[in-house]
Amino acid sequence: MILNQTSTLANGVAIPRLGFGTWMIPNDDAARAVGEAIGVGYRHIDTAQAYDNEAGVGEGLRASGVARDQLFVTTKLVAESKSHADAAARIDGSLQALGLDQIDLMLIHSPQPWAEFREGDRHFEGNLEAWRALEDAYRAGKLRAIGVSNFERVDLENLSRNGSIAPMVDQVMAHVGDTPFDLIDYAQSQDILVQAYSPVAHGAVLKDARLAEMAGRYGVSVAQLCIRYCLQLGLAPLPKTSNVAHMRENAAVDFTITDADMATLRQTRDADYGEASAFPVFGKKRQADTNDAEG
């Protein structure tokens, strides 16, 4: 069963291959959602400072009754944190908000602040400052592993060449219709695990007739097909939903997509995000759950 499978990070830490994402789950609902996900069998819970739900996630972890060493918790440093002092304080803030003595994986959420996402300034020096704070927290035992999110190759190289510890994870948007193959190939060549957030394209792929036809041949849903696609690329997907039935469905992906169908999926290029096309969405905006808005 996929929920029992792990990958091994560059430092030897085992990380569950399938995680539970909490993007856009409000703090006051996070404890319930996390508790239900753990009840289904998820052992990797992914949150972020920008999600404003770390406290609720922590409450759900404690209420689950599952031993802490059986759970893997990821959070992310806000994208705007680009100094050592600020990042160090925010790392401690996440430990306090989550109610944990140690976080399993912490990431820099974006190479640029969200207001400047994918604009000209790469913030190389600021990212190094934040990265050194993560390195310090890792050496101090506050973090078991460290990595990044939304980093492109040049951003990864900045940390690998100028930091003392190479990133262990890069969490990026990856799904059928929009898969960054060059970045994935580079990261995997550097022993960096690529996590796939929004494996169901913010719900945009769920009404795709071509994917529905292919999924039907396997007797699965489009969401299951898309999650399995990520797994077969060697990625670690992080589907998000607050609906317990969909939590179970997303984990029922123990089937194999044929090589021919994988080739077809890899060649798909026309993802249409519809209302979710305004990315990134880390302001006050909150979307309704589509497939209950799986990410």
N, C-alpha and C positions, 0 to 999 in steps of 0.2 A: 504494500500500500504506500502511495506517495508520501503520506504524512509521516511515515516512519523512515524515509530516506533522507540522507544528509550529503552535503558536499563538504570538502575540506579546504579551508582557507590557507593562504600561503604560510601562516604561522602555526598551522596544525589544528586550529579550532574548527570543530564540526558545526555546520550551520544547516538547519532544515532546508530542503530543496524548495518546498512550497511554503510561503508565508501568508499571513493574514494582514492586509493593509487596513489602516484606519483613517485614511484621508477623507475629510469631510464628514466624519462621524463626530457630532458635537460632544463636548466633554461630559455633559450630563447623561449621554447615552452610551459613552464609550465603555463603562464598566460592564453594562449588560452585554454589549456586542462582543467584547473580549472574553467575557465569561462563557458565552455561548460558543464562540469559536474554539476555545480551549476544550469545552465539553464535546465538541465534534471530533477533536483530535489534533487541532493545530497546536504547534509548539513554538512557532516563530511569529511574534507579534511586532509589527512595524508601525512606528509613530514618528512624530517630528515636533520640534518646538513650534514650527509654523502652523501645525494643526490645532494648537490650543487644546489638546486633549490628553496630555501626558498624565495629569492627575487622575483622570478617569481610567486611563489604561492601567495605571498602577493599582488602582482600586480593584479593577477586574482581575489582575494577576493575583493579588492577595486573596481575593474571595474565591478563586477557582479551586483551591484545595490541592493544586498540583505543586510539587516541590519546586523551589526556585531553580535548582540545577537541572530540571527537566524542561525549562522554558528558555527560549532565546529571544532577547528583546533588543530591537534596533530603534534608535532615535537619531535625529539629525539637527545639527547646528544651524540656526537661522542663516539664510543666505547673506544677510546684511552684516554679519559678524566677520570682520576682516582685520582684527588686531588680536595679539596674543592675550592681552589682559581681558578683553571683552569675551573672547572665546573661552578662556579658562573659567571665568565667572559663570558663563552660560552652561558649561559642562557640569559644574557643581549644581547649577539650577535644575538641570534635567534629572540629576540623581535625586535631588530633594523632591521635585515634583512627582517623579515616578515612585518614590519611596524605596529606592534600591541602594545597596552598597556598591554595586557594580553593574554597568551596562555592557551587554554582550557585544554590541557593534554601534559605533557612532560615526556618522558621516557629515561632511560639509555638504549642505543641501544644494548649493549651486555655486559655480565659479563667479557668477555676477550676482549682485543684489537683484531681487525680482524686478524692480523698476527698470533695470538695465539689462535684462536677460537677453543673451545672444547679441548684445551690442559690442562696440569696438573694444572697450577696455577689458582686458582679460583678468585684471586684478591679481597679477602674478605674486606681487609682494604681499598683498593682503591675504591671499590664500595660503602662502607659506607661513605667515604669522598664525593663522588659524590652525594650520596643519601642525605646527610645532606645539601648539597648546594640546591638540589631540595626542601627539606623540608623548608629551609629558604625562598626560592623564593615563595613557596606555602603560607607560613605564611605572607609574605609581599604582597600577592595579585597579584604577577606576573603570577602565575599559578593557574588554578582552580582545577587541579587534577594532581597527579603524579603516575608514574608506571615504568615498565621496559619492556624490550624486549629480547627474547632469554634466559631468566633466567630459570634454572632448579630448582627443589625443594630446593636443598641445598642452592642455591643462594638467593631464596626468603626467606628462613628461616633466613639467615644471616641478611637481612634487617629488617624482622619482629621482630626478637629477640633483635637486637642491635640498631635499629633506633627508633625514637619516633612516626613515622607514618608508618603504613603498606602499602605496594604497593597496589594500587587500580586496576591496569591493568597489565597483562603480555601478550605481543604481541609475538606470536610464529608462526612458519611455521606449518600449519595444513591443510590437504586436504585429499581427498580420496586416499588411498594407503600409506599415511604417517601421521597418526593422533596420537599425544602423549597422549593417553587416561589417563595414570597414572598421568601425570602432570596436565592435564585438571581437573581430578577429585579432585586432591589436591587443585588446585587454586580455583575451585568453592566452595570447602568446607571452604575456608578461605575468601569467599566473594571477590575474585579477579576476575574481568572480564577477560576472555581470548579472545583476538583478534586473528583472523586467517589471517596472510598474506600468499600470494601465494596460495589462495584457489583453483586455477586452476593449481597448480604444475608447475609454470613457463611455462604453455602451454603444458606440457608433457602429460596430460590426454586427450587432445582434439581429439587425433586419436585412443583412446582406443575403440575397437569394442564393448566390453562388456558394457561400459558406454554409448556408442552411442545407443545400443539396448535398454537399460533401459530408457535413456532420450527420445527416440522415443515413448515409451509407454505413456509418460506424455505430449508429444507434445512440448518438450522444447529442448534446446541445451545441450551439455555436460557441458558447462560452467555454465549454469543455474542450472543444476542438482547438480554440485559440490558446488555452492554457497548455494543452499538450504540445502544441507547436513550439511554444517557448521552451518547454522542458527538453524537447528533442533537439533544440539548438544549443543545449548546454546551459541555458539561462535558468535563473531562479525566479519564477514569477511571484508577484504579490497582488493577487486579486483582492478587491475590496468589495464588501457588501455588508449591510447591517441585517440582512435577512437570513435566518438560520437555515432555511431550506436551500438557499443558494450557497451558503457556506459548505453544506454537504455536497451539493452538486459540483462545486469547484474543486473539491478534493477527490471526486470519483473520476479520475483521469488515467486509470491503469489500463490503457489500450495503446496501440501503436499505429501512428499514421504511416502509410506506405511511403517509400522513397519518391514515387511518382507524385503523390499528393503533396508531400513536403516541397517538392520542386515547384509545384503550382502555387502553393502558399508563399514560398519565398519570392516568387515573381510578382505577387500582387503589390500594386503600388498606389492605388487610388483611395486611400483612407479619407473618409469624409466625417469630420467630427461634429458637424452640425452646430448645435448650441454650445458644445464644449470646445469649440475651436479657439476661444480666447484663452490661450495658455501663456504663462502659468496662471493658475487661479488660486492665489494664496492671500487674497484680500478678504473682505467681509462676505463676498459672494459665496453662497452655498447652493449646490444643485440638489434636486430631488434624486432619489436613488433610481437609476435606470438599470434594470435587471438587478435591480434596485440600485442602480447606478454603479455598477461595478467599474472599478478603475482599470 
